[in-house]
Amino acid sequence: MSVSVSGNKPIALLWFRDDLRLADHPALTAALAKGYAILPVYIDESPSPQLRPLGAASRVWLHHALTALDHEFKQRGSSLLIQRGEAQSVLKALIKATGAQALYWSRRYGEQERLIDSQIKNFARDSGLDTESFNAHLLVEPWQVTTKTGQPMKVFTPFWKAARALGEPLPPLPTPKTIPAPDLPSKAFKPLSIEALNLLPTKPDWATSMMPHWTISESGAWTRLTNFLEHGLQGYAEDRNRPDLENVSRLSPYLRFGMISPRQIWHAAVAACASDRSQASDKDLSSFQSELGWREFSYHLLYYNPDLANQNYQSRFNDFPWMDHPDHLTAWQSGLTGYPIVDAGMRELWQTGFMHNRVRMITASFLIKHLMIDWRQGENWFWDTLFDADCASNPASWQWVAGSGADAAPYFRIFNPILQGERFDPKGAYVRHYVPEIAALPNDLIHKPWTASPSTLAHCKIKLGHDYPLPLIDHGEGRDRALEAFKSLKPSA
């Protein structure tokens, strides 16, 4: 936890982006190994029209993540320098003001981000700076996994098999014991405060009620992982589909912002499963690892399909007859569709900034296939409201459910929200928590309240259409309409 301040050491700018941690940070470790004093920098690039603006929930998480990282540096006698603007201009000014001799960062994988980084790398190297980028976000780089003919992968199972054939991920790097800070004139640059980034909502402040669900820090990520490995990994292969149980890690927001690395998670899970105390099976471990694999596959898809959030991966979906129904979209967003498992998921999102993965699939399927609303509307909504809104996983998952993506669910797979609720929330605990207005219903009716008799509804003091809505659409009618629409698609080329 100590720091040395030296005016003699050469200075390295360490440009933080989606890697807001100190442990297992290859760029930080490499800069320290070369003897640099570290000036940590975060640049708010939001003025750039090239980049997709962060959603509202992501901005909230970012505020707290930056605050936590700054705290870690302050404990070591330094601080996180906050700047705003076009990245290359900001970095040029900082290099001139500080006399920095090196620029290190962790790689990004979106097309526009890579273009920005490539231009900066060229400029920095042409200027004589020691410039390096590192993989801190993935287990394998997107270009490391290809078909036998060198083409991008299109199906998850062979992708993951090929990725695993590359060997075990490298062990995570430790947190540096010391981080030398440069001795710079106080007027070398003008720092911004994190508050000046205006990341938090004010009128209304809808985020405060979400904060008790999370400890947004690097140590908070590790605590959540530890708790999951001790209490959630056992039975994960089956129970990860149960939103009423605590068998998912909820690490995705921490992964999204790099507050924990996939290598840390991977090796901690392997060690936990090998422990004498563990009752988790090899199947549990493999299932958990494959979830990391789907994240890797999503980045592989993004790397080779940069417009994944806007364009159908399968072009035959370009003429799909989506419906424009703003009232239905609003009802879905508000958790008022009349299908309890769908509404519970949308309300979990509102209340916590997170949604259980199984329920994400159910809610997405309902929007796309029952309501026939374009998957991009759902992707945009999740982008704005999820703490873990991820540039790769979010659009890849939506396209998977829509059937328009790589390795997509077949069009005729239309989740029945009633059966999905009965199977994965059998006692209705999840629904009762987030849809309390129907909590008094018995288990056999909690997922289909419109089938309750008038006397049962009266006994439970529930007035459908008033206390809780009737279904927006009959499941059978919605399914039949979707199947007819999907059948109209031309076969894949």
C-alpha angles and dihedrals in degrees: 000000000000129000135200120211113208135171090193100063118089113249127243121195106220106202110206121201121142093353103081099165142082101218119082090008107149095189093052093045092049093048091051091048089058091053100251127153106234126235105184114208134186117190121200100219094179094117088067112103088202094070130069108247116243117256120249095257093048090053090056092050091046091054092056094040092054090046091053093047092048088052090054091053093044089055086058095049096262137086140217110259110223119204136166132212145053104345100228093049092048093048093047090054093047093049090051093046097046104030089233115184099194140041120196131175145157117256127258124205109205114106097241092044090052091049091052092047093047092053091049093048090052092048094047094048092045086053091055098253123146097245127182138160126203141196107250099143108056142042091229131014114251092243094052093075119063141144120268088268093052097256127135117270119254102182126060102221097057089040092055092043090053092045091052090049088065087072136248116327114262113268114264120262119245126247108269113253093215132024112191112218122211120248101233134168111263091238096049089107140352112249123208123221118240087241089059089066088069093217097150125080117241113175097064106008096210094162102067093077090055096057098079088066093061144047101204104203140092090260089048090056092051092048091052091050092048092050091049094050091050098044110013110038094071105085092008095134091066107018097050085086092059113092089186091064133065097238101119125082101225087209095129097100090050090049091047092058096035096245086137127019129232088237091058091050094045097051095040090054092048091050092046093050091049092051118111088233095055121102093181113123129228086251090057091051094045091049092051092047091050089059087060085047092058088054089052091048091051091056090047088055093046093050092056096033105041096178094055092133094056111026129061110249086216107051092206086078091063091092097043110139100241117182125235105219112148094180092056091047091052092048090052093048091049097047093247104120096117092243106107099208090050093046093046090055095049090049092048085056092051094047102040109017088240138085130199110255097237090051090049088061092047094049093044093049091050093052095045102037108024096037096028091222118155113267089230090068089056093044090052091050093051090045089058100040108034121088087210096048101154127192092226109027096045099057094033091055094047091050090048091057093043091053091235096102139077116291085002129182108262114262092244092060099100114165114232101222092205096053092040090055094046092048101044101028098034097164094038094240094137093047093046091053095053101026101042094162089078097034093114093065117106119253094259091058103033093094095043107032093164089070093060116111119250090249092053092049091048091049090051090045092237124143109193113218089029110046093024129007128252113242115288089224136004110259094231093048092047092049094049092048092050093048091053091050094048092048089060091066118106115246117263114272 
